[in-house]
């Protein structure tokens, strides 16, 4: 059970601004014989909740737009709004990718409705771990 808690923490941190990777923990536990389904469930929940924290930080940041220290200049914010205007909410399906945390935070800044955010991010994060589990199972069964 401690191993699954470790995976949850690793997946959670990986979806926040804290630089962390959960794939090695996932694959290590899979190689050690943990059931892939359980690993996918725990990692997906942890990673999705971590993205909710990043989204919340983005929402908080959106209220700070008028401060000098706001991390996005008006030009950058306009560019992000343009991305969302062009690609829509479907960008959140890339929340698993290397720049996914930025997409998640910007969705918070732009105040994407939380239920829509949560559904798309949960699909993306779960899909990522399903593929990782499938690849790990293929690699470890050889």
C-alpha positions as CSV (number, residue, x, y, z in Angstrom):
1,X,0.0,0.0,0.0
2,X,2.9,2.4,0.7
3,X,4.1,1.8,-2.9
4,X,0.7,3.0,-4.3
5,X,0.8,6.0,-2.0
6,X,4.2,6.8,-3.4
7,X,2.9,6.6,-6.9
8,X,0.0,8.8,-6.0
9,X,2.3,11.5,-4.6
10,X,4.7,11.2,-7.6
11,X,1.8,11.5,-10.0
12,X,0.3,14.4,-8.0
13,X,3.6,16.3,-7.9
14,X,4.2,15.7,-11.6
15,X,1.1,17.7,-12.4
16,X,2.0,20.7,-10.3
17,X,4.7,23.3,-10.8
18,X,7.0,21.0,-8.8
19,X,9.4,19.4,-11.3
20,X,8.8,15.7,-10.9
21,X,8.3,12.6,-13.1
22,X,5.9,9.8,-12.3
23,X,6.6,7.5,-15.2
24,X,9.6,5.9,-13.6
25,X,7.7,5.2,-10.4
26,X,4.8,3.8,-12.4
27,X,7.0,1.5,-14.5
28,X,9.1,0.5,-11.5
29,X,6.0,-0.7,-9.7
30,X,4.7,-2.4,-12.8
31,X,8.1,-4.2,-13.2
32,X,7.9,-5.2,-9.5
33,X,4.6,-7.0,-10.3
34,X,1.9,-4.5,-9.2
35,X,-1.3,-4.8,-11.1
36,X,-1.4,-2.4,-14.1
37,X,-5.1,-1.5,-13.5
38,X,-4.4,-0.4,-9.9
39,X,-1.4,1.6,-11.1
40,X,-3.4,3.3,-13.8
41,X,-6.2,4.2,-11.3
42,X,-3.9,5.6,-8.6
43,X,-1.7,7.5,-11.0
44,X,-4.6,9.0,-13.0
45,X,-6.3,10.2,-9.8
46,X,-3.1,11.7,-8.4
47,X,-2.2,13.3,-11.6
48,X,-5.7,14.7,-12.2
49,X,-5.8,16.2,-8.7
50,X,-2.4,17.7,-9.2
51,X,-3.7,19.4,-12.3
52,X,-6.6,20.8,-10.2
53,X,-4.0,22.5,-8.0
54,X,-2.3,23.9,-11.0
55,X,-5.6,25.1,-12.4
56,X,-6.4,26.7,-9.1
57,X,-3.1,28.5,-9.1
58,X,-4.0,29.8,-12.6
59,X,-7.4,31.0,-11.3
60,X,-5.7,32.8,-8.4
61,X,-3.2,34.3,-10.9
62,X,-6.0,35.6,-13.0
63,X,-7.0,37.8,-10.2
64,X,-3.5,39.3,-10.0
65,X,-3.3,40.5,-13.6
66,X,-2.9,44.1,-12.6
67,X,0.2,43.5,-10.5
68,X,3.7,44.1,-11.8
69,X,4.9,40.6,-10.9
70,X,2.1,38.9,-12.9
71,X,4.1,36.2,-14.8
72,X,2.4,36.8,-18.2
73,X,2.8,40.1,-20.1
74,X,-0.3,41.3,-21.9
75,X,1.1,40.1,-25.2
76,X,1.7,36.6,-23.8
77,X,-1.8,36.5,-22.3
78,X,-3.3,37.6,-25.6
79,X,-1.4,34.9,-27.3
80,X,-2.7,32.3,-24.8
81,X,-6.2,33.6,-25.3
82,X,-5.7,33.2,-29.1
83,X,-4.6,29.6,-28.7
84,X,-7.7,28.9,-26.7
85,X,-9.8,30.8,-29.2
86,X,-8.4,28.9,-32.1
87,X,-8.1,25.4,-30.6
88,X,-10.7,25.6,-28.0
89,X,-10.9,23.6,-24.8
90,X,-9.5,20.6,-26.7
91,X,-6.0,21.9,-25.8
92,X,-6.6,20.4,-22.4
93,X,-6.4,16.9,-24.0
94,X,-2.7,17.7,-24.2
95,X,-2.4,18.3,-20.5
96,X,-0.3,15.1,-20.2
97,X,2.3,16.5,-22.6
98,X,5.6,18.2,-21.5
99,X,3.9,21.7,-21.8
100,X,0.7,20.4,-20.3
101,X,1.1,22.1,-17.0
102,X,1.3,25.5,-18.8
103,X,-1.9,24.6,-20.7
104,X,-3.6,23.7,-17.4
105,X,-2.4,26.9,-15.6
106,X,-3.5,29.1,-18.6
107,X,-6.9,27.4,-18.5
108,X,-7.2,28.5,-14.9
109,X,-6.2,32.1,-15.8
110,X,-8.7,32.1,-18.6
111,X,-11.4,30.7,-16.2
112,X,-12.3,27.6,-18.2
113,X,-15.4,26.2,-16.4
114,X,-14.1,23.7,-13.9
115,X,-16.4,20.7,-14.8
116,X,-15.3,20.9,-18.4
117,X,-11.6,21.3,-17.3
118,X,-11.9,18.3,-15.0
119,X,-13.5,16.0,-17.6
120,X,-11.0,16.8,-20.3
121,X,-8.0,16.6,-18.0
122,X,-9.2,13.3,-16.5
123,X,-9.5,11.8,-20.0
124,X,-6.1,13.0,-21.0
125,X,-4.3,11.9,-17.8
126,X,-6.0,8.5,-17.7
127,X,-5.3,7.9,-21.4
128,X,-1.6,8.7,-20.8
129,X,-1.3,6.1,-18.0
130,X,-3.3,3.5,-19.9
131,X,-0.8,3.8,-22.8
132,X,2.1,3.8,-20.3
133,X,0.7,0.7,-18.7
134,X,0.2,-1.0,-22.0
135,X,3.8,-0.2,-23.1
136,X,5.1,-1.4,-19.7
137,X,3.2,-4.6,-19.9
138,X,4.5,-5.2,-23.4
139,X,8.1,-4.5,-22.3
140,X,8.0,-6.6,-19.1
141,X,6.3,-9.6,-20.6
142,X,9.3,-10.3,-22.9
